[in-house]
């Protein structure tokens, strides 16, 4: 299964998206990204009578080289092309991560499709509020009933709202990196972002899979939860209080 194994599930998108075709692609667990995130940009696409023969012209950021790719092409020894369309190409990594790289001019359409499922979870000012849960100024307050629902009844569902992979340094797990975070998930509501690395919960370091599971279970009765994350090389804390 490659270097990384997903332990906490993957994002699930319903078919209630902008277009049926786009919904079908997103349901295949392909994460829509700007090409800059992967190191190449789509310059254009050439549609053929048979879609399997479609060709995309891409520019590899590291070399500046422009190359033509089609299904089966491996880009930069990292990404294998599995689909080519007028608006995007889909690639898969060696560790089975799917990415859907779209042409810049269609970016708005893809963002609209993703938000159609739930709508934005966070207000423009960075706050979020719903019955039993509120986030403002970097702090989260939830009711005990909200916490209990998550810990005792909806935990399996919660763990399907993002994918986490262990981050290993010098042979030791130092935390778990989040990606493919569901826009309406508890992770998004709590202020977490793709590529955040959770390194500790209430001071307990997440240095093993078994330890992470045990720590999660220990939070069932907690009245305060401190989540330490590594974001862009800087350590940040998210304070969660239960009232």
Residue pairs with C-beta under 8 A, 6 or more apart in sequence:
1 95
1 96
2 93
2 94
2 95
2 96
3 94
3 95
4 95
4 97
4 165
4 166
5 165
5 166
6 163
6 164
6 165
7 164
7 165
7 166
7 176
7 209
7 212
8 159
8 160
8 162
8 163
8 164
8 176
9 159
9 160
9 161
9 162
9 163
10 29
10 160
10 163
10 180
11 29
11 31
11 160
11 161
11 162
11 163
11 180
11 181
11 182
12 160
12 182
13 23
13 26
13 27
13 114
13 117
14 23
14 117
15 23
15 24
15 27
16 23
16 116
16 117
17 23
17 26
17 113
17 114
17 116
17 117
18 109
18 112
18 113
18 116
19 113
22 109
22 110
22 113
23 113
25 83
25 88
25 90
25 100
26 32
26 100
26 113
26 114
28 90
28 98
29 98
29 180
30 90
30 98
30 99
30 100
31 97
31 98
31 99
31 100
31 179
31 180
32 88
32 99
32 100
32 101
32 102
32 110
32 114
33 99
33 100
33 101
33 102
34 101
34 102
34 104
34 107
35 41
35 42
35 58
35 101
35 102
36 61
37 99
38 78
38 79
38 91
38 99
38 101
39 60
39 61
39 62
39 76
39 78
40 58
40 59
40 60
40 61
40 75
40 76
40 101
41 58
41 59
41 61
41 104
42 56
42 57
42 58
42 88
42 89
42 101
42 102
42 103
42 104
43 57
43 58
43 59
43 66
44 56
44 57
44 103
45 54
45 55
45 56
45 57
45 84
45 85
45 86
45 87
45 89
45 103
46 54
46 55
46 56
46 57
47 54
47 86
48 54
48 55
51 84
51 85
52 71
53 70
54 70
54 71
54 84
54 85
54 86
55 68
55 69
55 70
55 84
56 68
56 69
56 70
56 81
56 84
56 89
57 66
57 67
57 68
57 69
58 66
58 67
58 69
58 75
58 89
59 65
59 66
60 66
60 67
60 75
60 76
62 76
69 75
69 81
69 84
69 89
70 81
70 84
71 81
71 82
71 83
71 84
72 80
72 81
73 80
73 81
74 80
74 81
75 81
75 91
78 93
78 94
79 91
79 92
79 93
79 99
80 91
80 92
80 93
81 89
81 90
81 91
82 90
82 91
82 92
82 98
83 89
83 90
84 90
87 102
87 103
87 106
87 109
88 100
88 101
88 102
88 103
88 106
88 110
89 100
89 101
90 98
90 99
90 100
90 101
91 98
91 99
91 101
92 98
92 99
93 99
100 110
102 110
114 183
115 183
117 183
117 184
118 182
118 183
118 184
119 183
119 184
120 183
121 128
121 183
121 184
121 185
121 188
121 189
122 128
122 188
122 189
122 191
126 191
127 134
127 135
127 136
128 134
128 135
128 189
129 135
129 136
130 189
132 142
132 143
132 145
132 146
133 140
133 141
133 142
133 143
133 146
133 189
134 140
134 141
134 142
135 141
135 189
135 190
135 191
138 191
138 238
138 239
139 238
139 239
139 240
139 241
140 189
140 190
140 191
140 238
140 239
140 240
140 241
141 240
141 241
141 242
141 243
142 240
142 241
142 242
142 243
143 242
143 243
144 223
144 242
144 243
147 220
147 222
147 242
148 220
150 158
150 186
151 219
151 220
152 220
155 216
158 185
158 186
161 181
161 182
161 185
161 186
161 187
162 178
162 179
162 180
162 181
162 182
162 185
162 187
162 192
163 178
163 179
163 180
164 176
164 177
164 178
164 198
165 176
165 177
165 179
166 173
166 175
166 176
166 177
166 209
167 173
167 174
167 175
167 176
167 177
167 197
168 174
172 207
173 206
173 207
173 208
173 209
174 197
174 199
174 205
174 207
175 197
175 198
175 199
175 200
175 206
175 230
176 197
176 198
176 206
176 212
177 195
177 196
177 197
178 187
178 192
178 193
178 194
178 195
178 196
178 197
178 198
179 194
179 195
180 194
181 187
181 188
181 192
181 193
181 194
182 188
190 227
190 238
190 240
191 238
192 198
192 227
192 229
192 238
193 231
195 231
196 229
196 230
196 231
197 229
197 230
197 231
198 206
198 227
198 228
198 229
199 205
199 206
199 228
199 229
199 230
199 235
200 206
200 226
200 227
200 228
201 215
201 216
201 219
201 225
201 226
201 227
201 228
202 215
202 218
202 219
202 222
202 224
202 225
202 226
203 226
204 211
204 215
204 218
205 211
206 212
206 215
219 225
222 242
223 241
223 242
224 239
224 240
224 241
224 242
225 239
225 240
225 241
225 242
226 237
226 238
226 239
226 240
227 237
227 238
227 239
227 240
228 235
228 236
228 237
229 235
229 236
229 237
229 238
230 236
